Amino acid sequence: MKKRVFWKGLMAGSVAGWLFVFWGCFFPFHGGMMRILWWGVMLGWTILHPLELAVSIPIGKQKGLMPQHILVKTILFGFTWWLPLKLGVFED
């Protein structure tokens, strides 16, 4: 868990999740497992990432980061950004 490449891979997965959410918004899935998966990812990303701000803001402030930076990184990457920041894997 102290490897940057591990966290960068998870961050890429988070970006892929956002791309999947936006794809489903513009080109809706019409049933089946893809629609269920899309709803799950969409709800997770749009609800959980903003809720993570309660954890990421204090961590980011402790590291001397600007609130705007913390907001963007948390919404985009979620825990895959703030947890390695807290662990000292990223200096951001």
C-alpha positions, -999 to 999 in steps of 0.1 A, spaced: 0 0 0 30 23 1 36 19 -37 28 50 -58 20 27 -88 -7 9 -68 -25 42 -60 -20 56 -95 -37 25 -108 -66 30 -84 -68 66 -94 -70 56 -131 -99 33 -121 -116 63 -105 -113 83 -137 -126 53 -157 -156 53 -133 -163 89 -141 -160 83 -178 -184 54 -174 -208 77 -156 -206 104 -182 -209 79 -210 -241 65 -195 -255 100 -192 -250 108 -228 -256 73 -242 -280 56 -217 -279 19 -212 -312 3 -219 -314 -25 -195 -295 -55 -182 -264 -56 -161 -247 -26 -177 -276 -3 -166 -275 -18 -130 -237 -13 -130 -240 22 -143 -265 31 -116 -242 17 -89 -211 35 -101 -231 67 -107 -246 67 -72 -213 58 -56 -193 84 -74 -218 113 -71 -227 106 -35 -196 91 -19 -169 113 -34 -185 145 -21 -191 129 14 -153 121 15 -146 158 17 -153 156 54 -122 134 57 -100 148 29 -103 185 38 -85 182 72 -59 159 57 -52 183 28 -51 213 51 -26 195 73 -5 190 42 -7 227 33 -30 223 3 -55 248 -10 -92 240 -5 -98 241 -43 -70 215 -49 -85 193 -22 -120 196 -36 -110 188 -72 -88 158 -63 -113 143 -39 -142 146 -63 -121 132 -91 -103 104 -73 -119 99 -39 -101 79 -13 -75 68 -39 -61 103 -35 -65 114 1 -56 80 17 -21 78 1 -17 115 9 -24 107 45 -1 77 44 27 98 30 28 81 -4 19 113 -22 32 148 -13 8 166 -37 
